[in-house]
Amino acid sequence: MKAIRFHEFGGSEVLRHEDIERPLPGTGQVLVRVAATSFNPVDDHIRAGFLAEMIPIAFPYVPGLDLAGTVAELGADVTGPEVGDRVAAMLPLDSAGGAAEYVLVRAESLAPAPRTTELVDAAALPLSGLAAWQTLFELAELKSGQTVLVNGAGGAVGSLVVQLAVDAGAHVTAVDAPRHADRLRGYGADRVAGPLDLTAGPGAVGGPFQVVVNHVRVSPEELARLTSYVADGGVSASTAGPVPEDPARGVRSTSLWVRSDGAQLAELVAKVDAGKLRAHVAAHRPVAELAAVHEDAGAGRLPGKTVVLAP
């Protein structure tokens, strides 16, 4: 079968399109015929070696943490999935493999793919959706009626944070570039604003807020200013560096290490099928162009969430 692999850390040029043996499922594993994976920024960091100490990997390594496809074969002791089922999954950070014709997945990582979307577009949901879910409901412990600021709301994770918070009954202020405004209003955000001016203070966007979610990379000094956007007793969650805590006001700070979870993914899929959640796909690219996708991401040229189609 065909797969994209790299044999050493480095730039996008280390990604090679190769012929490799089709894997066989072991106990508890499912072999999935891949329809698509998607690009996530962590894919770039793993390939470059920036996360080598935190995520030890074995070479050669097949990138691609997201997966949408069809069950091809079942290993021993697998119950639930059946051959021919449309499925989605987030693959473990240290053993990916979505950029291939077939990939092995632990059965507990799988969820049924949404019925209401194209199968390939299901690949845009797993990692981003799980990151949004775990941020809001595990780290921030979001409750109905709370106020939420999402900085970087137009991105893959931020868009899902907005929708999940709205669905949970929160009052959401979504902040990002003007080109995202109409889409964010369509998600049900109470207030949509342009890029956050951290010198203006929280009142400029209706704050402070009980939950602040930040997806925008800023300087440590600007991250420190975000603390004032969190209300007394509130919480911040940032994927772009830690927002300092303020113990005197009861303000705590959290950070996410997203994990694969088939049960949570199934809940996200149910919301997609119920029309409560949409994973925005900005582009589709063939897997043969994966090196170019990585290069474009590094240069800031990706238009948004990019789904990578299997051979």
Backbone hydrogen bonds, N-H to C=O, Kabsch-Sander energy under -0.5 kcal/mol:
donor,donor_aa,acceptor,acceptor_aa,energy
3,A,18,E,-2.1
4,I,99,A,-2.8
5,R,3,A,-0.5
5,R,16,R,-2.6
6,F,61,Y,-1.8
10,G,47,R,-1.8
14,V,11,G,-2.1
15,L,12,S,-1.5
16,R,5,R,-3.3
18,E,3,A,-3.2
18,E,16,R,-0.7
20,I,1,M,-2.9
20,I,18,E,-0.5
28,G,76,A,-3.1
29,Q,26,G,-2.2
30,V,105,V,-2.7
31,L,73,E,-2.8
32,V,30,V,-0.6
32,V,103,V,-2.7
33,R,70,T,-3.1
34,V,32,V,-0.7
34,V,101,E,-2.5
35,A,68,A,-3.1
36,A,68,A,-2.0
37,T,308,V,-2.7
39,F,306,T,-2.4
43,D,40,N,-1.9
44,D,40,N,-0.8
44,D,41,P,-0.5
45,H,41,P,-1.6
46,I,42,V,-2.6
47,R,43,D,-2.3
48,A,44,D,-2.2
49,G,45,H,-0.8
49,G,46,I,-0.8
50,F,45,H,-1.5
51,L,45,H,-0.9
52,A,49,G,-1.4
55,I,51,L,-3.6
61,Y,6,F,-2.4
66,D,38,S,-0.5
67,L,89,A,-1.6
68,A,36,A,-1.9
69,G,87,V,-2.4
70,T,33,R,-2.3
71,V,85,D,-2.6
72,A,31,L,-3.2
73,E,31,L,-1.6
75,G,29,Q,-2.6
78,V,75,G,-1.0
79,T,77,D,-0.6
84,G,71,V,-2.6
85,D,82,E,-2.3
87,V,69,G,-2.8
87,V,85,D,-0.5
88,A,111,A,-2.6
89,A,67,L,-1.9
90,M,109,S,-0.5
91,L,65,L,-3.5
91,L,89,A,-0.6
95,S,92,P,-1.5
97,G,64,G,-1.2
98,G,64,G,-2.2
99,A,63,P,-2.4
100,A,98,G,-1.7
101,E,2,K,-1.9
103,V,32,V,-1.9
105,V,30,V,-2.3
107,A,28,G,-2.3
109,S,106,R,-1.9
110,L,106,R,-0.5
110,L,107,A,-1.2
111,A,88,A,-2.2
113,A,86,R,-2.0
122,A,118,E,-0.8
122,A,119,L,-1.2
123,A,120,V,-1.4
124,A,121,D,-1.6
125,L,122,A,-1.5
129,G,125,L,-3.3
130,L,126,P,-2.8
131,A,127,L,-2.5
132,A,128,S,-2.2
133,W,129,G,-2.7
134,Q,130,L,-2.9
135,T,131,A,-1.9
136,L,132,A,-2.3
137,F,133,W,-2.7
138,E,133,W,-0.6
138,E,134,Q,-1.1
139,L,134,Q,-2.2
140,A,135,T,-2.4
142,L,136,L,-2.7
145,G,169,G,-2.0
146,Q,143,K,-1.8
148,V,171,H,-2.8
149,L,211,V,-2.6
150,V,173,T,-2.7
151,N,149,L,-0.6
151,N,213,V,-3.1
152,G,150,V,-0.6
152,G,175,V,-2.4
153,A,150,V,-0.6
153,A,175,V,-2.2
155,G,152,G,-1.1
159,S,155,G,-2.7
160,L,156,A,-0.9
161,V,157,V,-2.4
162,V,158,G,-2.4
163,Q,159,S,-1.8
164,L,160,L,-2.7
165,A,161,V,-2.5
166,V,162,V,-2.5
167,D,163,Q,-2.5
168,A,164,L,-1.5
169,G,166,V,-1.6
170,A,165,A,-2.6
171,H,146,Q,-3.0
172,V,170,A,-0.7
173,T,148,V,-3.0
174,A,172,V,-0.6
174,A,191,R,-3.0
175,V,150,V,-2.7
175,V,173,T,-0.5
176,D,193,A,-2.1
180,H,177,A,-2.0
181,A,178,P,-1.7
184,L,180,H,-2.4
185,R,181,A,-2.4
186,G,182,D,-2.1
187,Y,183,R,-1.0
188,G,185,R,-1.6
189,A,184,L,-1.6
190,D,172,V,-1.3
191,R,172,V,-1.9
193,A,174,A,-2.5
198,L,196,L,-0.9
200,A,197,D,-1.8
201,G,197,D,-0.5
204,A,201,G,-1.4
205,V,202,P,-1.6
206,G,203,G,-1.3
207,G,202,P,-2.9
209,F,229,Y,-3.2
210,Q,147,T,-0.5
211,V,147,T,-1.8
212,V,235,V,-2.2
213,V,149,L,-3.2
214,N,212,V,-0.5
214,N,237,A,-2.4
215,H,151,N,-2.8
218,V,216,V,-0.6
218,V,240,A,-0.5
223,L,219,S,-2.5
224,A,220,P,-2.0
225,R,221,E,-1.2
226,L,222,E,-1.2
227,T,223,L,-0.6
227,T,224,A,-1.0
228,S,225,R,-1.1
229,Y,226,L,-1.5
230,V,227,T,-1.6
231,A,209,F,-3.4
231,A,229,Y,-0.5
233,G,249,R,-2.0
234,G,231,A,-2.5
235,V,210,Q,-2.1
236,S,252,R,-2.0
237,A,212,V,-2.6
238,S,254,T,-1.3
239,T,214,N,-2.3
240,A,214,N,-0.5
240,A,241,G,-0.5
246,D,251,V,-1.9
249,R,246,D,-1.6
250,G,246,D,-0.6
250,G,247,P,-0.9
251,V,246,D,-2.2
252,R,234,G,-2.0
252,R,250,G,-0.6
254,T,236,S,-2.3
262,G,108,E,-1.1
265,L,261,D,-2.3
266,A,262,G,-2.1
267,E,263,A,-1.5
268,L,264,Q,-2.0
269,V,265,L,-2.6
270,A,266,A,-2.1
271,K,267,E,-1.6
272,V,268,L,-2.0
273,D,269,V,-2.6
274,A,270,A,-1.4
275,G,272,V,-1.5
276,K,271,K,-2.6
277,L,271,K,-0.9
280,H,278,R,-0.7
282,A,280,H,-0.6
282,A,305,K,-2.4
283,A,305,K,-1.5
285,R,307,V,-2.6
287,V,309,L,-2.4
289,E,286,P,-2.2
290,L,287,V,-2.0
293,V,289,E,-2.2
294,H,290,L,-2.5
295,E,291,A,-2.3
296,D,292,A,-2.9
297,A,293,V,-2.4
298,G,294,H,-2.3
299,A,295,E,-1.5
300,G,297,A,-1.3
301,R,296,D,-3.4
302,L,296,D,-0.6
307,V,283,A,-2.7
307,V,305,K,-0.5
308,V,37,T,-2.4
309,L,285,R,-3.0
309,L,307,V,-0.6
310,A,35,A,-2.1
